[in-house]
Amino acid sequence: MTAKFAFILLYSNAVFIFSSCSPDFTIPRAGFRIVAEDSVMIEKGASKKINIRILRAKGLVNKDVRMEISSLLPEGVAVDFEPDVGDFKVSKAIIHVGPSAKADSYFIILSGTIQSETKGRILKLIVSETAPSIMHQPLN
């Protein structure tokens, strides 16, 4: 009986952890929702693409969305969207971190506007120092 209880407790904890960690792709009943990664780590001088999904209610299915940044970007960081305006389900945010960017953690608000409604998603950007180069020694 104790082993059975322990198994049920372990299983319920695993289900809770899995459900709280996975992104929610449920279509909203009204309006729209933006789904993206919670955080991204980029080295100085590098760029990275992340997917941004636009989940729309039935009334907004064929409406254009305009993607933009709703927060100040740290010095040396730029963000582009592909596409930035149109009727799409997925946009890519290309985050460019220049060599002059300060290594630190930042919060960026990725936002989308459909008609007059704007929604945002907070992305934690972690800027890291450039990884040291590794010199390869020839094998003898």
Buried (B, 14 or more C-beta within 10 A) or exposed (E): EEEEEEEEEEEEEEEEEEEEEEEEEEEBEEBBBBBBBEEBEBBBBBBBEBEBBBBBBEEBEEEEBBBBBBBEBBEBBEBBBEBBEEBBEEBBBEBBBBEEBEEEEBEBBBBBBBEEEBBBBBBEBBBBEEEEEEEEEEEE
